[in-house]
Amino acid sequence: MNMSSRITQDVDRACEVLQRGGIVGMPTETVYGLAAIARNEEAVSRVYTVKGRPTSHPLIVHLSPHDDIKRWGHLNESAQLLANAFWPGPLTLLVPRTSLVPDWVTGARDTVALRIPAHDMAIDLLNAVGDAVVAPSANRFGQVSPTCAEHVVNDLGDSVDLVLDGGQCTIGIESTIVECTNSNVQVLRPGKVSALDIAAITGMTISAVDGPSRAPGMLLAHYAPKARVELFTSMDEAEERCNKYELTGVSAVVLHHVDMTRYALSLYDNLRSADLNGNEVVLAVLPPDTGLGVAIRDRLSKAAASN
């Protein structure tokens, strides 16, 4: 099957593929996910295999706004406040799971990560399927996440049954993950919804991340292109290093945006472009450590850690 026939805007066709146990590239507002029906063990196992992802690494369960969240997780007061404020949206809640959630979704943990995506086509698909899906980023594990349908096909090729084309992602980086399992609220993975946003809704101080990896994106090295990523605190430093590389015949490119929304939106596309253009080094200027800049710094730091 060629690329054009693998990509579709037909939600019903994507629904049929999922319902017969297939896997589908699914658009969301954050990045494209590799979707499978959460309670289908064989389909979820295939997601892990296609991604090359460790089965101990838990998956996010994506729900329709019409689903009953309480079937899947136990939301405490903080979790419920956050769900009311940010769903549908780029926020994932890690909460105690119910008996409905299978071990193969959670890595046998007693918590589950839940999200309602803010993307019309994704919601249409979830409504058509009538069930929850897992949808980790539709790429090889640890590599750059996809932000358009073509990225999914380029990364996964024949191993994905279908890609639902919902256009370019509007945010471009993964959802914020917040743990709400006790009286504390912890941000496990930063995203567009910031710690300040979360504190404003819950009225709580957001505690620092500690303990082992228990949610997607918590590994030290992640989101990495083939090119080496180096980090800088100023544009001048990055350009100076770029000039030195060019003098020695090393192909380098500087990555920087003043506008944080644009930086997040273009981040993964720019990292992919560096590889396509044969750049050996990406010289990334770190944004301010506030708001969306926190999430961008997190992704860049993990991409650099993969060197």
Secondary structure as UniProt FT lines:
FT   HELIX           3..6
FT   STRAND          7..8
FT   HELIX           11..19
FT   TURN            20..21
FT   STRAND          24..26
FT   STRAND          33..37
FT   TURN            38..39
FT   HELIX           41..51
FT   TURN            55..56
FT   STRAND          60..62
FT   TURN            65..66
FT   HELIX           69..71
FT   HELIX           77..86
FT   STRAND          91..97
FT   TURN            99..100
FT   HELIX           103..106
FT   TURN            107..108
FT   STRAND          111..115
FT   HELIX           120..129
FT   STRAND          133..134
FT   TURN            141..142
FT   HELIX           149..156
FT   HELIX           157..159
FT   STRAND          162..164
FT   STRAND          176..179
FT   STRAND          186..189
FT   HELIX           195..202
FT   TURN            216..217
FT   STRAND          228..232
FT   HELIX           235..247
FT   TURN            248..249
FT   STRAND          252..255
FT   HELIX           260..276
FT   TURN            277..278
FT   STRAND          281..285
FT   HELIX           292..305
//
